[in-house]
Amino acid sequence: MNKLFTLTGLLLFSGGLAMAQNIQNNPGSNHGNKFEQLGTILPTPNEQRTASGAPGVKYWQQRADYNIKCELDEKNLLLTGSETITYTNNSPDPLTYINIP
């Protein structure tokens, strides 16, 4: 009985390996070709991102600076504090709202 379970497990495992290595599982891909064009893998470059994914000439990133001041009163188990967030919009588009969860 042990041999039957071992043989069944081995067959299932080897069948899984064969399926994982089969590039035909994804017919839209040609990953078996070393000289495949990367257009199917990487997005088309634009002004924000180059073909490699690096920042482009019009890449921008938002910025938020946090100034947090707090005090812990261990005797009364109380934490009090304040926070100031300075948000810088580096986007060429105006922001109509900011979501702070």
N, C-alpha and C positions, 0 to 999 in steps of 0.2 A: 504494500500500500504506500509506503514511504517513497519507493521508486517511482510510482505513478505520479505522486504529487511533485516530486523533484523534476521529472520529465515534463510534466505539464507547465510548471513554473519556468523551466528553461526555454520551452517552446514559446511561451507568451513573451518572455523577456527578449529573445532573439527576434521575434516578429516585430516587437516595438522598436528595436534598433533599426531594423530594415526599413520601417516606415519613416523613422526620423531622418535617415540618410537619403531618402528618395526625394530628389529635387522636383519630381513631377507632382508632388503634393500641392505646389503653388504654380499652376500653369502660367500665370502672368509674370513670373519671375524667371530669370535666366542666371541664377546665382552659380550655376555650374561653369559658366563661361568666365574665365579670368579677365577677359577684355570687355566685359559687359559695360554698356553706357550707364552712368550713374543717375540718369534722369528718372529712373523708376525708384531709386532709393533716396536721393537727396532732392529737396525742393529746388525749384528754379530760383536762381539768384535775383535779388531786387535791390533797391536802394537801401533798405534796412539791413539785409543779410547777404553776404557773399555766398558763393556755391559751397564753400566749406563750412558755413554756419557762423563765420566770424562777423563782427559788426561791420556794416557797410557805411557809406559816406553820410547817410541820413539816419543813422542809428541814434536813438536817444534812450535815456533811462530816467525814470522818476527818482526822486530822492525824498526821504523822510528822516528828519533828525529828531531824536527824542531826548528830552531833558526831564528826568524823573527824580523827584525829591520825596523821601519818605522817612518816617520815624516808627520805630517799634517800641511799644510800651509793654514790656514782658510782664510786668506786675498785673496790669489790667487786661492782658491779652488783646491789645489793640494795635492795629496798624493804620496809620494815617499818612496821607501823602497827596502830592499833586504832580501833574505831568503837563508839559508843553510839547506839542508836536509842531514842528515847522516843516511844511510840505512844499517842495519845489516842483513845479510843473515844467519839465524840460521838453514836453511834447509841443509840436507846432499847432496842435489843436487845443482849444479852450476846454477846460473841465467844467461841466455843469454841476457835478456833485462829487463828493469823496465818500466812499463807504468805509466806515471804521467799525469792524465787528466787535 
